[in-house]
């Protein structure tokens, strides 16, 4: 199964503020669950890779196991 990469632009970590790309909404990434995905409390759906673009230019990837 091919993975789908969803980009999330993180504006601030404290308090958490992020913009979810349009494809994120199609794959179930919501403002209600994005903070939990970022903190590692929940994982995205199988086949989804969430790429967090941080304010300093670094990237953090979270994928289902």
C-alpha positions as CSV (number, residue, x, y, z in Angstrom):
1,X,0.0,0.0,0.0
2,X,1.4,3.4,-0.9
3,X,1.7,5.9,1.8
4,X,0.1,9.4,1.5
5,X,2.1,12.3,2.9
6,X,0.1,15.1,4.6
7,X,1.8,18.3,5.4
8,X,1.1,20.3,8.5
9,X,2.7,23.7,9.0
10,X,3.5,24.4,12.7
11,X,3.4,28.1,13.6
12,X,4.0,27.7,17.3
13,X,4.5,24.8,19.7
14,X,3.5,26.6,22.9
15,X,0.6,27.2,22.5
16,X,0.2,24.7,19.7
17,X,-0.8,26.4,16.4
18,X,-0.7,24.7,13.1
19,X,-2.2,24.8,9.6
20,X,-3.4,21.5,8.1
21,X,-3.0,21.2,4.3
22,X,-6.1,20.5,2.2
23,X,-5.2,16.9,1.7
24,X,-5.0,16.5,5.5
25,X,-8.7,17.2,5.8
26,X,-9.4,14.5,3.2
27,X,-7.6,11.9,5.3
28,X,-9.0,12.6,8.7
29,X,-6.5,15.0,10.1
30,X,-8.5,17.6,12.1
31,X,-7.7,20.5,14.4
32,X,-9.1,18.4,17.2
33,X,-6.6,15.5,16.7
34,X,-3.5,17.2,15.2
35,X,-2.0,18.2,18.6
36,X,-2.4,14.6,19.9
37,X,-0.7,13.3,16.7
38,X,2.1,15.8,17.2
39,X,2.6,14.8,20.8
40,X,2.5,11.1,20.0
41,X,-0.6,10.3,21.9
42,X,-2.4,8.9,18.8
43,X,-1.1,7.7,15.4
44,X,-2.6,8.7,12.0
45,X,-4.6,6.2,10.1
46,X,-2.7,3.3,8.3
47,X,-1.1,4.5,5.1
48,X,-0.9,8.2,6.2
49,X,2.4,10.0,7.0
50,X,2.0,13.4,8.7
51,X,4.9,15.7,8.0
52,X,5.2,18.6,10.4
53,X,7.1,21.6,9.1
54,X,8.5,23.4,12.1
55,X,9.0,27.2,12.4
56,X,12.8,26.7,12.3
57,X,12.7,24.8,9.0
58,X,13.1,21.3,10.5
59,X,10.6,18.5,9.7
60,X,9.1,15.9,12.0
61,X,7.4,12.8,10.5
62,X,4.7,10.7,12.2
63,X,3.4,7.5,10.6
64,X,1.1,4.7,11.7
65,X,2.8,1.5,12.9
